[in-house]
Amino acid sequence: MDAPACGRALKYYPNFEEAHLGLASVLLIEHDPELALPHLHKAIALNPENQVSWYRLLQVERALGNVQEQQKALREFQRLQSQDASRKQAARELFPP
């Protein structure tokens, strides 16, 4: 999704998580992390389990020079990855190939 499409989507659907995430990604690519930050916060508020949102947040915090916030986002991203890996391992044990 490009920035104008994300903006239009958010105009009509302000709780559209993927549009917030997409717009934040475009803004980060366009070197405008300050504008990306509130969209990532909204995406995370809507779905705190989305690993991509946390990864993008750590990228934005790095671009802004917010080391502590970057580290918090990294820890949450890693926690979610570990949780996902544990679930996949449990599924493999329950349902072997």
Phi and psi in degrees as GROMACS dihedral restraints (atoms count N, CA, C in turn):
[ dihedral_restraints ]
;  ai    aj    ak    al  type     phi  dphi    fc
    3     4     5     6     1   -90.7    20    10
    4     5     6     7     1   170.1    20    10
    6     7     8     9     1   -58.5    20    10
    7     8     9    10     1   -47.3    20    10
    9    10    11    12     1   -61.4    20    10
   10    11    12    13     1   -39.9    20    10
   12    13    14    15     1   -65.4    20    10
   13    14    15    16     1   -41.2    20    10
   15    16    17    18     1   -63.0    20    10
   16    17    18    19     1   -42.8    20    10
   18    19    20    21     1   -61.4    20    10
   19    20    21    22     1   -42.1    20    10
   21    22    23    24     1   -65.7    20    10
   22    23    24    25     1   -42.3    20    10
   24    25    26    27     1   -61.0    20    10
   25    26    27    28     1   -42.8    20    10
   27    28    29    30     1   -70.4    20    10
   28    29    30    31     1   -26.1    20    10
   30    31    32    33     1   -62.3    20    10
   31    32    33    34     1   -41.0    20    10
   33    34    35    36     1   -95.6    20    10
   34    35    36    37     1   -25.6    20    10
   36    37    38    39     1  -132.2    20    10
   37    38    39    40     1    77.1    20    10
   39    40    41    42     1   -64.0    20    10
   40    41    42    43     1   -14.5    20    10
   42    43    44    45     1  -105.3    20    10
   43    44    45    46     1    26.5    20    10
   45    46    47    48     1   -85.0    20    10
   46    47    48    49     1    96.1    20    10
   48    49    50    51     1   -53.5    20    10
   49    50    51    52     1   -48.7    20    10
   51    52    53    54     1   -63.5    20    10
   52    53    54    55     1   -32.1    20    10
   54    55    56    57     1   -69.6    20    10
   55    56    57    58     1   -40.1    20    10
   57    58    59    60     1   -61.7    20    10
   58    59    60    61     1   -45.5    20    10
   60    61    62    63     1   -64.2    20    10
   61    62    63    64     1   -43.4    20    10
   63    64    65    66     1   -63.7    20    10
   64    65    66    67     1   -44.2    20    10
   66    67    68    69     1   -64.4    20    10
   67    68    69    70     1   -41.6    20    10
   69    70    71    72     1   -61.3    20    10
   70    71    72    73     1   -39.9    20    10
   72    73    74    75     1   -63.8    20    10
   73    74    75    76     1   -43.9    20    10
   75    76    77    78     1   -63.4    20    10
   76    77    78    79     1   -44.4    20    10
   78    79    80    81     1   -63.1    20    10
   79    80    81    82     1   -36.5    20    10
   81    82    83    84     1   -65.1    20    10
   82    83    84    85     1   -44.3    20    10
   84    85    86    87     1   -61.3    20    10
   85    86    87    88     1   -36.2    20    10
   87    88    89    90     1   -82.8    20    10
   88    89    90    91     1    11.6    20    10
   90    91    92    93     1    61.1    20    10
   91    92    93    94     1    43.9    20    10
   93    94    95    96     1  -130.2    20    10
   94    95    96    97     1    63.2    20    10
   96    97    98    99     1   -64.5    20    10
   97    98    99   100     1   -26.8    20    10
   99   100   101   102     1   -61.5    20    10
  100   101   102   103     1   -39.2    20    10
  102   103   104   105     1   -77.5    20    10
  103   104   105   106     1   -25.2    20    10
  105   106   107   108     1   -73.5    20    10
  106   107   108   109     1   -32.0    20    10
  108   109   110   111     1   -54.9    20    10
  109   110   111   112     1   -50.9    20    10
  111   112   113   114     1   -64.3    20    10
  112   113   114   115     1   -29.1    20    10
  114   115   116   117     1   -70.4    20    10
  115   116   117   118     1   -36.3    20    10
  117   118   119   120     1   -69.8    20    10
  118   119   120   121     1   -39.8    20    10
  120   121   122   123     1   -60.7    20    10
  121   122   123   124     1   -39.8    20    10
  123   124   125   126     1   -67.8    20    10
  124   125   126   127     1   -43.4    20    10
  126   127   128   129     1   -61.0    20    10
  127   128   129   130     1   -41.1    20    10
  129   130   131   132     1   -69.3    20    10
  130   131   132   133     1   -37.5    20    10
  132   133   134   135     1   -63.3    20    10
  133   134   135   136     1   -36.0    20    10
  135   136   137   138     1   -74.7    20    10
  136   137   138   139     1   -33.7    20    10
  138   139   140   141     1  -150.5    20    10
  139   140   141   142     1    87.8    20    10
  141   142   143   144     1   -69.8    20    10
  142   143   144   145     1    -5.5    20    10
  144   145   146   147     1   -95.8    20    10
  145   146   147   148     1     2.3    20    10
  147   148   149   150     1   -82.0    20    10
  148   149   150   151     1   110.0    20    10
  150   151   152   153     1   -61.7    20    10
  151   152   153   154     1   -36.2    20    10
  153   154   155   156     1   -63.2    20    10
  154   155   156   157     1   -41.2    20    10
  156   157   158   159     1   -61.1    20    10
  157   158   159   160     1   -43.0    20    10
  159   160   161   162     1   -67.5    20    10
  160   161   162   163     1   -37.5    20    10
  162   163   164   165     1   -65.1    20    10
  163   164   165   166     1   -43.9    20    10
  165   166   167   168     1   -63.8    20    10
  166   167   168   169     1   -38.0    20    10
  168   169   170   171     1   -61.9    20    10
  169   170   171   172     1   -42.7    20    10
  171   172   173   174     1   -65.5    20    10
  172   173   174   175     1   -34.0    20    10
  174   175   176   177     1   -64.8    20    10
  175   176   177   178     1   -43.2    20    10
  177   178   179   180     1   -65.7    20    10
  178   179   180   181     1   -44.8    20    10
  180   181   182   183     1   -63.0    20    10
  181   182   183   184     1   -36.9    20    10
  183   184   185   186     1   -63.4    20    10
  184   185   186   187     1   -45.2    20    10
  186   187   188   189     1   -62.9    20    10
  187   188   189   190     1   -31.7    20    10
  189   190   191   192     1   -84.8    20    10
  190   191   192   193     1    -9.4    20    10
  192   193   194   195     1    80.4    20    10
  193   194   195   196     1    17.6    20    10
  195   196   197   198     1   -90.0    20    10
  196   197   198   199     1    85.5    20    10
  198   199   200   201     1   -61.9    20    10
  199   200   201   202     1   -46.0    20    10
  201   202   203   204     1   -63.6    20    10
  202   203   204   205     1   -43.1    20    10
  204   205   206   207     1   -67.6    20    10
  205   206   207   208     1   -36.0    20    10
  207   208   209   210     1   -62.2    20    10
  208   209   210   211     1   -44.3    20    10
  210   211   212   213     1   -64.4    20    10
  211   212   213   214     1   -39.2    20    10
  213   214   215   216     1   -62.8    20    10
  214   215   216   217     1   -44.5    20    10
  216   217   218   219     1   -64.7    20    10
  217   218   219   220     1   -39.1    20    10
  219   220   221   222     1   -63.6    20    10
  220   221   222   223     1   -44.0    20    10
  222   223   224   225     1   -61.2    20    10
  223   224   225   226     1   -42.7    20    10
  225   226   227   228     1   -67.3    20    10
  226   227   228   229     1   -41.4    20    10
  228   229   230   231     1   -58.6    20    10
  229   230   231   232     1   -46.8    20    10
  231   232   233   234     1   -65.4    20    10
  232   233   234   235     1   -37.8    20    10
  234   235   236   237     1   -62.4    20    10
  235   236   237   238     1   -44.6    20    10
  237   238   239   240     1   -65.7    20    10
  238   239   240   241     1   -38.6    20    10
  240   241   242   243     1   -63.9    20    10
  241   242   243   244     1   -43.4    20    10
  243   244   245   246     1   -63.8    20    10
  244   245   246   247     1   -43.0    20    10
  246   247   248   249     1   -60.5    20    10
  247   248   249   250     1   -43.0    20    10
  249   250   251   252     1   -64.3    20    10
  250   251   252   253     1   -42.7    20    10
  252   253   254   255     1   -63.7    20    10
  253   254   255   256     1   -39.1    20    10
  255   256   257   258     1   -64.0    20    10
  256   257   258   259     1   -41.5    20    10
  258   259   260   261     1   -63.6    20    10
  259   260   261   262     1   -42.6    20    10
  261   262   263   264     1   -64.7    20    10
  262   263   264   265     1   -40.0    20    10
  264   265   266   267     1   -64.4    20    10
  265   266   267   268     1   -43.1    20    10
  267   268   269   270     1   -61.8    20    10
  268   269   270   271     1   -40.4    20    10
  270   271   272   273     1   -65.0    20    10
  271   272   273   274     1   -39.3    20    10
  273   274   275   276     1   -64.6    20    10
  274   275   276   277     1   -36.6    20    10
  276   277   278   279     1   -70.2    20    10
  277   278   279   280     1   -38.5    20    10
  279   280   281   282     1   -74.0    20    10
  280   281   282   283     1   -37.0    20    10
  282   283   284   285     1  -127.9    20    10
  283   284   285   286     1    74.5    20    10
  285   286   287   288     1   -64.0    20    10
  286   287   288   289     1   152.5    20    10
